[in-house]
Amino acid sequence: MVKAVGFILIGFAAMEFSGWAIHKYLMHGPLWSIHKTHHQASKGFFELNDLFSLLFGSIAIVLIILGFDALDYRFWMGVGISLYGVLYFFLHDVLIHRRLKWFDRPGNSFLKGIFRAHQAHHRTNRKEDAVSFGLFVVPKEYFKDKEK
């Protein structure tokens, strides 16, 4: 069981850190034509950028299927990636971008910091000059309460 939890955490962490690199170097690089739909006003519920979620979700599904019989590291890493995807959906799509208005804006200091970092990321609609490419791991400066 300890190994399972470890692999879940590895899968989750791998998504945050690979997601940061993919976001910075691919989405704000050669894949900008897809990702830019996320930096523009939405014309509907879905954006072309949502294809990235399908890609990451597909990786999780493949890992879960490959590791299902033995319940080995692939299964648990797929679970970790899936957990990341669920939390990403709630934090990014529901709380930050309000694509579904299930909850109010974040109130606690951790969520406020993530919200501020994401707002800073969206201050530009260009692929250059963007900052803060992670979701859960963001620079400390965004957690400082500037309202005082």
C-alpha positions as CSV (number, residue, x, y, z in Angstrom):
1,M,0.0,0.0,0.0
2,V,2.9,2.4,0.8
3,K,4.3,1.8,-2.7
4,A,0.9,2.5,-4.2
5,V,0.6,5.8,-2.4
6,G,4.2,6.6,-3.5
7,F,3.5,5.9,-7.1
8,I,0.3,8.0,-6.9
9,L,2.3,10.9,-5.6
10,I,5.0,10.4,-8.3
11,G,2.2,10.4,-11.0
12,F,0.7,13.6,-9.5
13,A,4.1,15.3,-9.2
14,A,5.1,14.2,-12.7
15,M,2.0,16.0,-14.1
16,E,2.8,19.2,-12.3
17,F,6.4,19.4,-13.4
18,S,6.0,18.0,-16.9
19,G,2.9,20.2,-17.2
20,W,4.9,23.2,-16.3
21,A,7.5,22.4,-19.0
22,I,4.9,21.5,-21.6
23,H,3.0,24.7,-20.9
24,K,6.0,26.9,-21.0
25,Y,8.0,25.4,-23.9
26,L,5.3,23.7,-26.1
27,M,2.0,25.5,-25.4
28,H,3.7,28.9,-25.4
29,G,5.9,27.7,-28.3
30,P,5.2,25.6,-31.3
31,L,1.7,24.6,-30.0
32,W,0.6,28.2,-29.4
33,S,-2.0,27.9,-32.2
34,I,-3.9,25.5,-30.0
35,H,-3.2,27.0,-26.6
36,K,-4.0,30.6,-27.6
37,T,-7.7,29.7,-27.5
38,H,-7.3,29.6,-23.7
39,H,-5.9,33.2,-23.7
40,Q,-8.7,34.6,-25.8
41,A,-12.3,35.3,-24.9
42,S,-14.3,32.0,-25.2
43,K,-16.9,31.7,-27.8
44,G,-18.4,28.6,-26.3
45,F,-18.0,26.1,-23.5
46,F,-15.1,24.2,-25.1
47,E,-11.8,25.6,-26.4
48,L,-9.4,24.0,-28.8
49,N,-7.0,24.1,-25.8
50,D,-9.1,21.4,-24.2
51,L,-7.4,18.9,-26.5
52,F,-4.4,18.9,-24.1
53,S,-6.7,17.6,-21.3
54,L,-7.7,14.8,-23.6
55,L,-4.1,14.0,-24.3
56,F,-3.1,13.9,-20.6
57,G,-6.2,11.9,-19.7
58,S,-5.4,9.4,-22.4
59,I,-2.0,8.9,-20.9
60,A,-3.6,8.2,-17.6
61,I,-6.1,5.7,-19.1
62,V,-3.3,3.8,-20.9
63,L,-1.2,3.5,-17.8
64,I,-4.2,2.3,-15.7
65,I,-5.1,-0.3,-18.4
66,L,-1.5,-1.5,-18.7
67,G,-1.0,-1.8,-15.0
68,F,-4.5,-3.1,-14.1
69,D,-3.8,-6.8,-14.0
70,A,-0.8,-6.6,-11.7
71,L,-1.8,-3.4,-10.0
72,D,1.8,-2.3,-10.6
73,Y,3.4,1.1,-10.7
74,R,1.7,1.9,-14.1
75,F,-1.7,1.6,-12.6
76,W,-0.9,3.7,-9.5
77,M,0.9,6.4,-11.6
78,G,-2.2,6.5,-13.9
79,V,-4.3,7.0,-10.7
80,G,-2.0,9.9,-9.7
81,I,-2.3,11.5,-13.1
82,S,-6.1,11.1,-12.9
83,L,-6.2,12.7,-9.5
84,Y,-4.1,15.6,-10.8
85,G,-6.6,15.9,-13.7
86,V,-9.6,16.0,-11.4
87,L,-8.0,18.6,-9.1
88,Y,-6.9,20.6,-12.1
89,F,-10.5,20.6,-13.4
90,F,-11.9,21.9,-10.1
91,L,-9.1,24.4,-9.5
92,H,-8.5,25.7,-13.0
93,D,-11.8,25.3,-14.8
94,V,-14.3,25.7,-11.9
95,L,-12.6,28.0,-9.4
96,I,-10.3,30.1,-11.5
97,H,-12.0,30.4,-14.9
98,R,-15.5,29.8,-13.7
99,R,-16.4,27.6,-16.7
100,L,-18.9,26.0,-14.3
101,K,-20.1,28.3,-11.5
102,W,-20.3,25.7,-8.7
103,F,-18.4,27.6,-6.1
104,D,-17.4,31.2,-5.2
105,R,-13.9,32.5,-5.8
106,P,-11.3,30.9,-3.7
107,G,-11.1,32.3,-0.1
108,N,-8.1,30.6,1.6
109,S,-4.6,31.9,1.2
110,F,-3.3,28.9,-0.8
111,L,-6.0,29.1,-3.4
112,K,-5.8,32.9,-3.5
113,G,-2.1,32.6,-4.3
114,I,-2.7,30.1,-7.1
115,F,-5.5,32.4,-8.4
116,R,-3.2,35.4,-8.4
117,A,-0.5,33.4,-10.2
118,H,-2.9,32.3,-12.9
119,Q,-4.2,35.9,-13.3
120,A,-0.6,37.0,-13.8
121,H,-0.2,34.3,-16.5
122,H,-3.3,35.6,-18.3
123,R,-2.2,39.3,-18.3
124,T,-0.9,38.7,-21.8
125,N,-2.7,37.2,-24.8
126,R,0.6,36.6,-26.5
127,K,2.8,33.5,-26.4
128,E,5.7,35.6,-25.2
129,D,5.9,37.5,-21.9
130,A,3.7,35.0,-20.0
131,V,4.7,34.1,-16.4
132,S,3.8,31.4,-13.9
133,F,3.3,28.2,-15.9
134,G,2.5,25.7,-13.1
135,L,-0.8,25.2,-11.4
136,F,-0.1,24.0,-7.9
137,V,3.6,25.0,-7.6
138,V,3.8,28.7,-8.2
139,P,6.3,31.4,-7.1
140,K,6.0,32.5,-3.5
141,E,5.3,36.1,-4.5
142,Y,1.7,35.3,-5.3
143,F,1.0,34.2,-1.8
144,K,1.9,37.5,-0.3
145,D,-1.2,39.4,0.8
146,K,-1.0,42.7,-1.0
147,E,-4.2,44.1,0.4
148,K,-2.6,45.3,3.6
